[in-house]
């Protein structure tokens, strides 16, 4: 895919963001936007005026919409950032693309590979950016991890854990049903937190030959924890994720000549330790603990440079991730509306 040539006057000078959603992740992204030149938030959409106004007031945004059509018709907005419940991503991203807006969509991009592929097709046909907003691949330590992989020789075993006890699990135990555990909104641990383990595996090693998910489910709802097993050519990868427990978050990649240990889990990559028979070295190029800041900064640079080729390349990883997610959750009996 070649970048479309434009005249100097046609080049994008600023990312003017309109947000859909008002949860915690939106605040994390907008904190990064506030600290990054070349990008700013110009409008907020929310189903309720009160929630939208509260978010807008936090970041000095003047426009608050509760009507989606009016929001998408705003010419000042050139990018739409989507951070709503998982099941809404596809329809909202499609509406935004068809309205001529570039789209940045939170993970998981879609619940079905077919839907994700349709969005990619629309974006490419209309020469629009479509961004899979996963912080992992924007982190400086991700590049270190890729660079150091050859040092440990032929890979034989990969293990990862990302466990983070959720206060919303307490609500589940009390009889409530938060969206994050509700199949009607495509919730569950695999879609939320074990997603990062899967994403890192696919970004590093490609799509696994086989995969199976063993979930812990709360009654007939979505999973609260589980283990994803992936078979690659020559090695196996185990990915554990939990929202009903907590533990040490890490990634360990073992090869015939050594191993790599990543502290902080698959979405933080806080430090990379490379151990071989002859040496042990630590790497960390992330001065800030805020992984979303790195995402916003690198993404802004790519978008203002109009690097369609790099953005579209990242979508290939996303399509494989969504394909594996859809396959393993259905095989495990975790079904969403439309399945």
Phi, psi and omega per residue, in radians:
X1 nan 2.091 -3.134
X2 -1.687 2.560 3.092
X3 -1.215 2.455 3.111
X4 -1.300 2.261 -3.131
X5 -1.322 2.376 3.123
X6 -2.279 2.747 3.002
X7 -1.312 2.878 -3.085
X8 -1.024 -0.662 -3.090
X9 -1.249 -0.285 -3.105
X10 -1.630 -0.133 -3.072
X11 -1.176 2.533 3.122
X12 -1.225 2.189 -3.113
X13 -1.762 -0.408 -3.068
X14 -2.723 2.493 3.013
X15 -1.605 2.031 3.141
X16 -1.911 1.825 -2.898
X17 -1.606 2.378 2.901
X18 -2.027 2.264 -3.060
X19 -1.780 2.502 2.991
X20 -2.062 2.016 -3.061
X21 2.008 2.739 -3.078
X22 -2.508 0.430 -3.122
X23 -1.416 -2.999 -3.065
X24 -1.053 -0.710 -3.083
X25 -1.096 -0.559 3.117
X26 -1.131 -0.714 3.084
X27 -1.086 -0.710 3.128
X28 -1.074 -0.768 3.123
X29 -1.161 -0.785 -3.089
X30 -1.219 -0.458 2.987
X31 -1.075 -0.733 3.095
X32 -1.181 -0.676 3.108
X33 -1.066 -0.734 -3.113
X34 -1.064 -0.535 -3.070
X35 -1.693 0.097 -3.017
X36 -2.126 2.101 3.076
X37 -1.166 2.574 3.066
X38 1.651 -0.067 3.130
X39 -2.496 2.414 3.071
X40 -2.641 2.726 3.102
X41 -1.629 2.205 -3.089
X42 -1.974 -0.237 -3.102
X43 -2.761 2.673 3.137
X44 -2.242 2.343 2.992
X45 -1.983 2.359 3.028
X46 -2.589 2.699 3.119
X47 -1.166 -0.485 3.134
X48 -2.079 2.434 -3.132
X49 -1.056 -0.675 -3.068
X50 -1.106 -0.836 -3.136
X51 -1.160 -0.738 3.121
X52 -1.103 -0.753 -3.135
X53 -1.151 -0.659 3.122
X54 -1.083 -0.746 3.105
X55 -1.158 -0.785 -3.129
X56 -1.066 -0.716 -3.134
X57 -1.105 -0.583 3.140
X58 -1.118 -0.531 -2.993
X59 -2.138 0.253 3.058
X60 1.146 0.607 -3.138
X61 -1.633 2.309 -3.023
X62 -1.552 -0.430 -3.047
X63 -1.823 2.235 3.074
X64 -2.236 2.154 -3.122
X65 -1.977 2.530 2.934
X66 -2.090 -0.019 3.093
X67 -1.937 2.047 -3.059
X68 -1.124 -0.709 -3.127
X69 -1.084 -0.737 3.127
X70 -1.162 -0.688 3.106
X71 -1.051 -0.838 -3.103
X72 -1.276 -0.301 3.116
X73 -1.515 -0.098 -3.114
X74 -1.263 1.984 -3.080
X75 -1.222 -0.342 3.130
X76 -1.203 -0.532 -3.137
X77 -1.354 2.144 3.021
X78 -1.963 -0.262 3.057
X79 -2.241 2.416 3.034
X80 -1.951 2.223 3.091
X81 -1.838 2.148 -3.036
X82 -1.923 2.123 3.114
X83 -2.482 1.094 -3.112
X84 -1.965 3.060 3.052
X85 -0.886 2.536 -2.951
X86 -0.878 -0.726 -3.019
X87 -1.203 -0.282 -3.101
X88 -1.553 -0.230 -3.011
X89 -1.003 -0.818 -3.035
X90 -1.050 -0.941 -3.082
X91 -1.128 -0.718 -3.109
X92 -1.208 -0.720 3.109
X93 -1.126 -0.706 3.137
X94 -1.112 -0.766 3.126
X95 -1.076 -0.723 -3.123
X96 -1.155 -0.765 3.122
X97 -1.100 -0.767 -3.133
X98 -1.175 -0.371 3.065
X99 -1.492 0.026 3.093
X100 1.516 0.280 -3.141
X101 -1.692 2.493 2.894
X102 -1.202 2.644 -3.035
X103 -2.266 2.335 2.950
X104 -2.043 2.062 -3.032
X105 -2.080 2.298 3.103
X106 -1.156 2.816 3.074
X107 -1.386 2.754 -0.288
X108 -1.245 2.404 -2.989
X109 -0.910 -0.869 3.102
X110 -2.590 3.003 3.047
X111 -1.652 -0.271 -3.116
X112 -2.231 2.415 3.105
X113 -1.104 -0.633 3.133
X114 -1.014 -0.749 3.124
X115 -1.181 -0.746 3.130
X116 -1.071 -0.750 3.137
X117 -1.117 -0.634 3.101
X118 -1.112 -0.746 3.129
X119 -1.111 -0.711 3.103
X120 -1.080 -0.754 3.140
X121 -1.071 -0.812 -3.128
X122 -1.072 -0.777 -3.124
X123 -1.063 -0.785 -3.118
X124 -1.190 -0.698 3.125
X125 -1.086 -0.598 -3.081
X126 -1.736 0.089 -3.136
X127 0.933 0.906 3.124
X128 -2.019 2.608 3.012
X129 -1.296 2.421 3.016
X130 -2.352 1.996 -2.966
X131 -1.989 2.263 3.023
X132 -1.552 1.846 -2.957
X133 -1.491 1.262 3.053
X134 -1.897 2.049 -3.059
X135 -1.034 -0.570 -3.005
X136 -0.841 -0.893 -3.019
X137 -1.302 -0.138 3.103
X138 -1.710 -0.071 -3.064
X139 -1.390 2.432 3.073
X140 -0.984 -0.633 -3.118
X141 -1.246 -0.306 3.040
X142 -1.155 -0.702 3.105
X143 -1.149 -0.638 3.072
X144 -1.109 -0.790 -3.128
X145 -1.022 -0.806 3.112
X146 -1.092 -0.722 -3.105
X147 -1.130 -0.639 -3.026
X148 -1.535 -0.209 -3.090
X149 -0.928 -0.766 -3.100
X150 -1.057 -0.387 -3.077
X151 -1.177 -0.406 -3.071
X152 -1.673 0.125 3.051
X153 1.313 -2.800 -3.095
X154 -1.138 2.177 -3.101
X155 -1.290 2.412 -3.134
X156 -2.144 -0.454 -3.051
X157 -2.689 2.388 3.048
X158 -2.257 2.315 3.111
X159 -2.315 2.393 3.106
X160 -2.538 2.605 3.095
X161 -2.447 2.336 2.992
X162 -2.412 1.751 -3.106
X163 -2.142 2.212 -3.097
X164 -2.531 1.890 -3.098
X165 -1.090 2.299 -3.082
X166 -1.814 2.338 3.058
X167 -1.109 -0.413 3.118
X168 -1.317 -0.288 2.985
X169 -1.183 -0.634 3.055
X170 -1.062 -0.701 3.098
X171 -1.121 -0.650 3.101
X172 -1.083 -0.773 3.124
X173 -1.133 -0.447 -3.132
X174 -1.523 0.042 3.073
X175 1.769 -0.039 3.075
X176 -1.497 2.961 -3.130
X177 -2.327 1.472 3.090
X178 -1.120 2.648 -3.132
X179 -0.946 -0.613 -3.033
X180 -1.126 -0.365 3.102
X181 -1.978 0.185 -3.058
X182 -1.742 2.038 3.107
X183 -1.040 -0.441 3.138
X184 -1.153 -0.339 3.075
X185 -1.974 0.296 3.139
X186 1.069 0.728 -3.139
X187 -1.520 -3.096 3.111
X188 2.188 2.800 -3.081
X189 -1.139 -0.692 -3.131
X190 -1.065 -0.753 -3.110
X191 -1.306 -0.391 -3.029
X192 -1.769 -0.967 -2.927
X193 -1.989 -0.688 3.056
X194 -1.247 -0.266 3.032
X195 -0.885 -0.734 -3.074
X196 -1.118 -0.670 3.095
X197 -1.099 -0.785 3.118
X198 -1.102 -0.783 -3.115
X199 -1.027 -0.789 -3.125
X200 -1.098 -0.712 3.099
X201 -1.052 -0.832 -3.107
X202 -1.187 -0.683 3.138
X203 -1.119 -0.581 -3.123
X204 -1.555 -0.708 -2.925
X205 -2.088 -0.110 -3.082
X206 1.555 -3.049 -3.113
X207 -1.285 2.313 3.118
X208 -1.175 2.705 3.108
X209 -1.216 -0.673 3.099
X210 -2.479 2.656 3.088
X211 -2.642 2.533 3.099
X212 -2.529 2.484 -3.100
X213 -2.026 2.303 3.104
X214 -1.969 1.735 -3.022
X215 -1.662 2.665 2.806
X216 -1.712 2.078 -3.069
X217 -1.965 2.573 3.067
X218 -1.670 1.842 -3.055
X219 0.937 -2.244 -3.125
X220 -1.809 0.369 -3.130
X221 -1.581 -2.926 3.129
X222 -1.256 3.032 -3.080
X223 -1.357 2.526 3.072
X224 -1.792 -0.295 3.047
X225 -2.881 2.995 3.113
X226 2.958 3.026 3.131
X227 -2.195 2.256 3.092
X228 -1.826 2.155 3.107
X229 -1.862 2.276 -3.109
X230 -2.214 2.294 3.108
X231 -1.815 2.120 3.047
X232 -1.931 3.025 3.077
X233 -1.227 1.762 3.080
X234 1.737 -0.170 3.105
X235 -2.701 2.875 3.130
X236 -2.106 2.574 -3.141
X237 -2.213 2.288 3.125
X238 -1.968 2.244 -3.132
X239 -2.218 1.996 3.127
X240 -1.834 2.446 3.081
X241 -2.509 2.561 -3.090
X242 -2.662 2.450 2.952
X243 -2.030 0.071 3.124
X244 -1.996 0.080 3.066
X245 -2.538 -3.137 2.979
X246 -2.511 2.790 -3.105
X247 -2.991 -2.906 3.125
X248 -1.392 2.153 -3.125
X249 -1.649 2.229 -3.019
X250 -2.825 2.931 2.921
X251 -2.336 2.284 3.059
X252 -2.202 2.167 -3.138
X253 -2.001 2.050 -3.041
X254 -1.914 2.232 3.104
X255 -2.138 3.087 -3.093
X256 -1.261 -0.301 -3.126
X257 -1.951 0.065 -3.141
X258 2.746 -2.902 3.125
X259 -2.549 2.793 3.052
X260 -2.098 2.247 3.107
X261 -2.027 2.142 -3.131
X262 -1.922 2.032 3.091
X263 -1.516 2.738 3.111
X264 1.577 -0.063 3.089
X265 1.470 3.034 -2.977
X266 -1.318 -0.221 3.106
X267 -1.853 -0.069 3.132
X268 -1.995 -0.644 3.129
X269 0.801 0.937 -2.975
X270 -1.127 -0.600 -3.129
X271 -2.744 2.520 -3.141
X272 -2.027 2.088 3.081
X273 -1.910 2.202 -3.137
X274 -1.984 2.085 -3.102
X275 -2.089 2.157 3.036
X276 -2.158 -3.126 3.131
X277 -1.127 -0.371 -3.053
X278 -1.930 -0.236 -3.032
X279 -2.734 2.881 3.021
X280 -2.473 2.091 -3.058
X281 -2.304 2.532 3.098
X282 -1.940 2.426 3.127
X283 -2.297 2.432 3.039
X284 -2.836 1.978 3.117
X285 -1.937 0.348 -3.126
X286 -1.918 1.724 -3.142
X287 -1.242 -0.543 -3.075
X288 -1.759 2.513 3.072
X289 -1.384 -0.294 -3.086
X290 -1.373 1.724 -3.103
X291 -1.192 -0.456 -3.136
X292 -1.243 -0.484 3.083
X293 -1.102 -0.764 3.092
X294 -1.084 -0.709 3.135
X295 -1.070 -0.865 -3.104
X296 -1.110 -0.744 -3.103
X297 -1.140 -0.827 -3.115
X298 -1.220 -0.682 3.140
X299 -1.134 -0.732 3.107
X300 -1.032 -0.744 3.124
X301 -1.086 -0.784 -3.135
X302 -1.128 -0.737 -3.075
X303 -1.238 -0.737 3.132
X304 -1.195 -0.490 3.032
X305 -1.369 -0.103 -3.119
X306 0.953 0.856 -3.125
X307 -1.529 1.311 -3.140
X308 -1.085 -0.645 -3.080
X309 -1.043 -0.786 -3.128
X310 -1.220 -0.734 3.130
X311 -1.114 -0.741 3.129
X312 -1.200 -0.580 3.092
X313 -1.067 -0.686 3.126
X314 -1.143 -0.475 3.113
X315 -1.195 -0.443 3.071
X316 -1.103 -0.703 3.071
X317 -1.103 -0.801 -3.129
X318 -1.002 -0.763 -3.116
X319 -1.070 -0.708 3.096
X320 -1.162 -0.698 3.128
X321 -1.089 -0.834 -3.130
X322 -1.114 -0.656 3.103
X323 -1.070 -0.762 3.121
X324 -1.177 -0.780 3.131
X325 -0.983 -0.826 -3.103
X326 -1.103 -0.756 -3.101
X327 -1.137 -0.854 -3.007
X328 -1.288 -0.609 -3.138
X329 -1.226 -0.668 3.108
X330 -1.141 -0.735 3.106
X331 -1.085 -0.512 3.141
X332 -1.499 -0.013 3.110
X333 1.483 0.257 3.114
X334 -1.664 1.814 -3.017
X335 -1.976 2.493 3.124
X336 -2.005 2.879 3.079
X337 -0.961 2.346 -3.118
X338 1.660 -0.204 3.101
X339 -1.336 nan nan
